Each structure stands twice: as C-alpha cells, then as structure tokens.
Amino acid sequence: MNDTAINIPQKRIHEIVRQSEETTTLPISSDESTFAAASGISFDTVGATARASIDIDRLYEAAPGSTSQMIRALELLKQSIDSLSEARKSESPMDSDRNVQNVQLALPKLFACRSIGDGFGVIINSLHFAFANLQGTPLTSEQVSAVWRILRELRTRPAMSLEQGVLHAEELENCGLEVDPCDLGDLLERSESAE
Amino acid sequence: MSDAYIETTVLTDILVKPGSRKHQRATAAFKRYENTLLPVYSIKEWKAGPLDTFAYLHNKLLFTKSYSQTLNAVSALTRPYQKSTSIEALAAAATTLKASQKRFAGLGGHDDEMADSFRLALASLIIRSWRKRRNITTRVVDELPCYVEAAPRVGKDGYFDLKPKECAGDQECCLAPQLKSQTKLLEALLGAIPKNSGRREDQKRRQALKRLIKHPNQIMDREMCRDLGDAIFAFFCPKTAVVLTTNLRDHAALALSVGKKAEKP
C-alpha cells in the first residue's frame, strides 16, 4: 500500500467539525474516565476537578483551505504514523523500508512546521540525523517501533517543550540511532587541529 | 590493568563529539581500564569550556537566525587577545568551514533552516550530554563541595544560560587543604613546567603553584584553582590510575614529575 492511500486529515477533521454541537450534550455518568470517540473528547471526572481532554484533531479543526502549520503538521504526522504502522506490520523487509522512506521524505515538510515548538523541532531534526547517519541502512523493527511510538506521542502533544523533545531524542539514541550531526564533532575537531 | 582518571579532553570527546574518530577512540579506550574515574573538576572544566562554546553558538544562531551570519560572527572572534580560548578555536573552525564551502547537512536548504537545524541539534546535544555526564564512567570521584553542578537552563526567550560556571567566590577552594599539605608535589609540578614557556596557561599555572608553595596561609581562590588546571589532574590522580587525556603534551610531564603516568585514548 502506498502512503497516499491514507488520507484522513481534511476529511476526518471535517467530520469532526460537523459533530461539534454534540459536545454539549455528552452525558457524564460515572467517576471513570470515558472516551467519546465520535466527538474526540474524553472526560476525567473526579469531583470538583473534572477535566475534559480534547482529541488533537478536534482541538485543531481545519477550516476549509486552512494552511495552518499545526494542521499541516498533524496531517503529515498522521501520514507518517500510518506509514510506520504499515512498516511494523509488513513481513517483507523491503516493504517495511519502503514505508519508512515515506517518513523520511516527510521530514523536510515537517521541519517547515517547526515554529510549533522546539520540542517538535528537536524530534524531527533528530530523526533526520538518525536517518542520515544510517546512510541508507534500513531501520530495525525495534527502531521502527520506537519512531512510531515517538511520532504518535508527538502528534498527541505537538507543542511539547524542548526538554520533552530531548527525552524522545534520547529514546531514539537508546535504540541505537545516532541523532547528532557528525558536523558537530567535526567542528570541534577542526577547531582543535586549527589551534 | 590500571584505572583511568578521565581528563577534560577525553570527557569532551565522549560527550560532545558524536560520530567523530575521537569519540570512537575514547569509547574504545575506556574498555582498556578496570575502572574509569571521572573527577568533578573535569565536569567543571568541560562545562566552562566546550559546553559553554556550544551554548554560545546555540544562542548566536537563535539571535541571528542565520547559519552564514553565525559563521561570520564566530570567525570575527579570532583576535589576538583571545588566543587559546575555545571560542577562538571555534572561530578558526568556522573560517575553515566557510573556506571549504562545506554545507551543514541539516534539514532544509535555506540559511534560516540550516540555522534552526543546527541550533536544535546543539540544544539537544547540550541537554543530553549534561544528563549523561555522570553515567559514562564507572565512578565519579573527587567531588567539589565549593562547586555547584547546576544544569544548563533554557530561558523563556530560548537562550541557554550555563551559569554558574565557576566555584563559589566567597570561600577558599575545597581542594586547598590537600594541595597545601603536599608542598613537595607542588614543587615537582612547578619544575615540570618550562620556566621560559611563552604560553599564557603555563605562566598562570606556574604563578599559581608558586603562590601555593610560598604563601600557604593565603586563601586559594577560584581563579587559582582554575589556573592550576592540568596540574590538578596530576596531583589528584590516584597512584593506581593513569591520567587519560588527548593532551599528552601538557599532561605527560606533569604526571611524570609526581611519579604518575598520562596516556592517550
């Protein structure tokens, strides 16, 4: 399957827009967290501290023709996550790598949305260097799962802080990916040889 | 198999030179030793030196929002009065990079994108390397009670602040009692530094050692502690260990003068 077949964003967001009025009539009948899948809203109801958490697609509803960076980023992340899901399911290493390549191709577009936050930027940047340092070597299944997990987390909290983004960069490192540009080491090495 | 007493240059290779040959050599060298001992003095020097240089570079990229302007700015720092500082070294590297037309292999082709990619990579490396620092060796030794090992902070404006980079200035250096109690070792270290050396760091080190020997009752302040620099490693390295450093030029003679040895990774 190619990634263009996965095309939730505008359509799904549009569906959510149409259901917006339902949010006011959702019943809250117990102290347990409930998830209203259709509306994209979940409720944590514990006495006076009741909170509603809104699904990310609901929070950033796309107006028709919208070009907001957040909408664009969520769309691209969804496509990348779907590609990684395919890669994880795939029994053929070649198909798996093909799907991972879709993610790699999306990175420059995702990086263009970096004004969302430095945590977002750090994760996308780290992934770019991880791929660059692999020099074409396909990701292992463990690495595919790690990237899938991290992008899912990023899609849930795209405006995460720099520190949170760095924690995810560490996760990538812990599964054997080198997330730093070799230019940094070069820069210090060159500086020493120039001394 | 002996132990290794990790000097700042090796700590730097391990923490902030990812993917480089030096990083590989340093990592491989650790396996040669039964124990690797990291003195907090190394952490202090590393934070005030290479890590601070990276923070400066990060902040410059954030300020200019331009990779090429940052290289220009850094190149312009090459001034005679700044000799031997890490910034001067970085400036030399920036000039080399500009001359070689080498492009940073970051995300995006535009100058502002390259700046952001480089900046985010630096921010990530600064934070991760700080977190790793105490976990890369088998032990962290020679704690410095007068030095606050504060983590790098990122302000609301996005700029890194690495303060404090020095020990507290209102008290005597915590290493002073041990140093002052071993005058013979101090004399040996002094003898290992060429009297006629034109290098500023040698002159400062000689001066600091002389003051410690001649005026043990005077307070040893943080400037003296900093000026002693390489001599600290030779002095405090355990007898069962070697000073592991990439700077044999300075450390070999100092270590030898007190019956110890320095090795390269």
Interface residues (C-beta under 8 A of the other chain):
Chain A: L107 P108 F111 A112 R114 D118 G121 V122 I124 N125 S126 H128 F129 A132 N133 L162 E163 G165 V166 A169 E170 E173 E178 V179 D180 P181 C182 D183 L184 G185 D186 L187 L188 E189 R190 S191 E192 A194 E195
Chain B: T12 V16 K17 P18 G19 S20 R21 K22 H23 P50 F54 S84 S86 E88 A89 L90 A92 A93 A94 T95 T96 L97 F104 A105 G106 L107 G108 E113 D116 S117 F118 L120 A121 L122 A123 S124 L125 I127 R128 R131 V154 G158
